[in-house]
């Protein structure tokens, strides 16, 4: 189901109307975002490279979805395309993205909006007030010749026209307070602030209009570990207070395990494993996930040699036949080299993995490290570790 | 452990200091401010050992590495290579460069994109006096040492044709091909993908164990320092605040900054780890007098604000620059002494 991008643009209005008719507006949706069979390509024709391959995911309200993956795994492309921020030669070549926005006043009523077909005008209304995005480099995201306060004023001026100048100022001060910054920062230029402060400003801006969904693309990667910790704590607090859903993209799996409710692991443009955060850490099912977890040297216990993952991430233009991880996989079987595994649920659990080891085939022996069971509660695990 | 201490250091630095003078923005031309990038750092790089320097950006760890490579001249202090003190103000020589080599953070930025890998490897060989008909074999040997096999496949490639991990191996090979005794690695893995980082760390460890190189590993990732290092040094605002042999520093941190650093590391196996700190720490200027960490320190005392703390011995081969350990006066080590040498025989004040 590859759609012509030009054609979808033209029929967007019609499609959108249809969609609204089909889904009754009064239905309460537990999901804020639904992505189905989403494909994104770079370029067209012969030189086309598929950067996001058949991604399906759902995000519940007030939940944190972590997207983990290495460079080139398609994690940033996924969110740029999802929010229609992707520029040429990036093309959405299939699938749909539905954002269920709540109407003001009545939180039970939602309006589904198809982001793939939405017009620029509709997108303008959704962006920032319903979905906002925080990018990796706050220094590049903030205008260097504007004082920070101007950024806040412009957002509020565009989207909250009823506010007076003094009300806008009051709201800006309130937003800065929310992220633990002093109000005198409003008069500063971005270069006068530290990296952590700039990233806090970006978070405050993202929250300016109380969005339901905030997307963060490696927001802490350029920061020190201490500053990263402060931002993460801040974020957790803000989330519990305002209840927005969060998509957090990072290559740092150990950070995600702490922050996210659910984690999807991406490799070569596709989701290869999806599970609850603690399940993923305690009982990884995909060999790549296991390799990633073992790539972080531990802070406790004896020092022992770790091996990481042999080889290097694949080139999307020359993906191997079969499973894209097979050339680096220590458990690769003959089948892996020819057939690509689909992302399937494991048994009757709600976690899924794309690996031939876990298709329930009795002739395949699952290695013990990929069949560990996750413990029912984390407290239990901590106790166990204390004893060993 | 004793045999380690008796091994003579390949490269030592004593009281190495570098200050930069900058103009205060918005003031008169005469208003100058001194940034103490590195203050009074002493350390020994020993063959067959990895010394890790951990610190956040701006802690002076990269300036330290560049002083050791003699790319930046120190304001004061001395470098001792194989027991010979290098005179202050002396020019960096080819001989020094052949003994001490630096590997930088971003392999894409440190290799020439318009030249093949062959060029990057053969050029230093020719500069260091290798015979023209030998250089290809030497370059191949260097690539094999960093596990890029077969080397022929890589010699005629361009940097953009290699992955980040492979290219970082090339830059390590380039440093190795002049047969240095000391390898300085400035954040060699921070630009690389998570899955290939361990490969580079294990390569450094292997070079250290099998070829007895002295390795300085500079990082902001304390977990990787713990994984790799024989000695860990933590820097804050240009000063060495804590150092230990082995993993003592990570397992039992004594300096409040090290404690904060370790509590901040995301640790999936310990979900209770939650360091929190006052807001806007980053805006704290480093104080002119007293302990540099005092404005951020949760245990700050009056003495911290007035007097720079000396270095205290807090365990075997483990020292900390913090007044909290002043109740044990016998533990005082003279400021910035090469502690490694004085292990066991603490100096009384």
Interface residues (C-beta under 8 A of the other chain):
Chain A: X70 X71 X180 X181 X182 X194 X195 X196 X197 X224 X225 X226 X227 X228 X229 X230 X232 X233 X251 X252 X253 X254 X255 X257 X258 X281 X288 X291 X292 X293 X295 X296 X297 X298 X299 X300 X303 X305 X306 X307 X308 X309 X310 X312 X313 X328 X378 X382 X385
Chain B: X56 X57 X163 X164 X165 X166 X193 X194 X195 X196 X197 X198 X199 X201 X202 X220 X221 X222 X223 X224 X226 X227 X228 X247 X250 X251 X260 X261 X262 X263 X264 X265 X266 X267 X268 X269 X270 X271 X272 X274 X275 X276 X277 X279 X280 X281 X282 X283
